[in-house]
């Protein structure tokens, strides 16, 4: 390897200490790396319309803890969801690299690849969610929800690609447990609250240079932190449910390591370095309306606002020195999700449903990274429920998510710009399928003194 080539490899390796990787992966099933679609099979079948008002069954507890009061007796619900995103970033112009002495050169001139990422969705992901509700008195309920509110994983088919210094793979895993309490204040008002206990783990890899044999820099970290949820449901008259809820942000303090093949004296040495990183996962407000039309038809609406603008500059601090050596410079916007759905009770046991949703993404053309193939998206959903016995109900849901074309532009002004000048575009889409089962532990024929409202059977 010539001296100029060695110089360039050292230069690009040092540049990737900017950790231009990401805390998201692939074509996620909601804005940025949110995983709304994994919350409930029944909800998935209506694009989660009416989630805050109890319209999606027990999965509504993930949005509004007050909906726990809508399920008399002792009930549990379990869901398993397969999310299959698909996207590939293909270069839209020749990829060039900045040289240490100034100027640029084609990436192939310094041993780099001209290729795009290839498929970044991989084999998709399976996520689970569960809900339990236990009525203690005619007014008081306790319960718990579990789920995966954020995550997904990504590993490009082309590990040697033109954008590899911006990320070779990403994996984000969360697990959220929320003990929940609900209280029936009177015939038209219920309130609820939940404590969020959330585990967050990430592993981010990016190439230390543009060559095929370039080693990785690896950022790893995890944390357990806390938040809360508050909600109310209103029943102004028979057949109408209104829900409003707030989910707090969760401030995660990640502790882990940053592994680098290049020393950055005096802060980073070759190998593993202990690090800390503080990040704020967003708070949100959700509104829902569920309306009985007649004995066979119900209609549902939903609006959700998520405060993604909290997810901004994330300093990566070298623990041994207590100073940041780089940052993840996200510049997200707030996101909005609008949905509408209907249910048709075909007979005593079978209910059919469908829904549509539209999401205004937190990610835009100025801040999109090479593994976040996210943009505004259209949801088309359908599903069904079947009451097997008076204790067992089965749910199936399917959603196709059409995402607008997503472009990345690392050509000089990107907030995570490195040595490679790279522009590309992806045409993302997501398929989601989910199955759920609800079981009632007590005798459903027993009379329980609760208010007459719209309930999910």
HELIX and SHEET records of a PDB file:
HELIX    1   1 UNK A    3  UNK A   15  1                                  13    
HELIX    2   2 UNK A   16  UNK A   18  5                                   3    
HELIX    3   3 UNK A   36  UNK A   38  5                                   3    
HELIX    4   4 UNK A   41  UNK A   44  1                                   4    
HELIX    5   5 UNK A   57  UNK A   62  5                                   6    
HELIX    6   6 UNK A   65  UNK A   70  5                                   6    
HELIX    7   7 UNK A  107  UNK A  110  5                                   4    
HELIX    8   8 UNK A  164  UNK A  166  5                                   3    
HELIX    9   9 UNK A  308  UNK A  310  5                                   3    
SHEET    1   A15 UNK A 151  UNK A 155  0                                        
SHEET    2   A15 UNK A 169  UNK A 184 -1                                        
SHEET    3   A15 UNK A 140  UNK A 147 -1                                        
SHEET    4   A15 UNK A 125  UNK A 135 -1                                        
SHEET    5   A15 UNK A  74  UNK A  86 -1                                        
SHEET    6   A15 UNK A 429  UNK A 440 -1                                        
SHEET    7   A15 UNK A 392  UNK A 403 -1                                        
SHEET    8   A15 UNK A 377  UNK A 387 -1                                        
SHEET    9   A15 UNK A 350  UNK A 360 -1                                        
SHEET   10   A15 UNK A 335  UNK A 345 -1                                        
SHEET   11   A15 UNK A 297  UNK A 306 -1                                        
SHEET   12   A15 UNK A 284  UNK A 292 -1                                        
SHEET   13   A15 UNK A 240  UNK A 247 -1                                        
SHEET   14   A15 UNK A 216  UNK A 234 -1                                        
SHEET   15   A15 UNK A 189  UNK A 207 -1                                        
SHEET    1   B18 UNK A 151  UNK A 155  0                                        
SHEET    2   B18 UNK A 169  UNK A 184 -1                                        
SHEET    3   B18 UNK A 140  UNK A 147 -1                                        
SHEET    4   B18 UNK A 125  UNK A 135 -1                                        
SHEET    5   B18 UNK A  74  UNK A  86 -1                                        
SHEET    6   B18 UNK A 429  UNK A 440 -1                                        
SHEET    7   B18 UNK A 392  UNK A 403 -1                                        
SHEET    8   B18 UNK A 377  UNK A 387 -1                                        
SHEET    9   B18 UNK A 350  UNK A 360 -1                                        
SHEET   10   B18 UNK A 335  UNK A 345 -1                                        
SHEET   11   B18 UNK A 297  UNK A 306 -1                                        
SHEET   12   B18 UNK A 284  UNK A 292 -1                                        
SHEET   13   B18 UNK A 240  UNK A 247 -1                                        
SHEET   14   B18 UNK A 216  UNK A 234 -1                                        
SHEET   15   B18 UNK A 250  UNK A 260 -1                                        
SHEET   16   B18 UNK A 271  UNK A 281 -1                                        
SHEET   17   B18 UNK A 313  UNK A 318 -1                                        
SHEET   18   B18 UNK A 323  UNK A 329 -1                                        
SHEET    1   C 5 UNK A 104  UNK A 106  0                                        
SHEET    2   C 5 UNK A  96  UNK A  98 -1                                        
SHEET    3   C 5 UNK A 420  UNK A 426 -1                                        
SHEET    4   C 5 UNK A  88  UNK A  91 -1                                        
SHEET    5   C 5 UNK A 118  UNK A 119 -1                                        
SHEET    1   D 4 UNK A 104  UNK A 106  0                                        
SHEET    2   D 4 UNK A  96  UNK A  98 -1                                        
SHEET    3   D 4 UNK A 420  UNK A 426 -1                                        
SHEET    4   D 4 UNK A 406  UNK A 410 -1                                        
END                                                                             
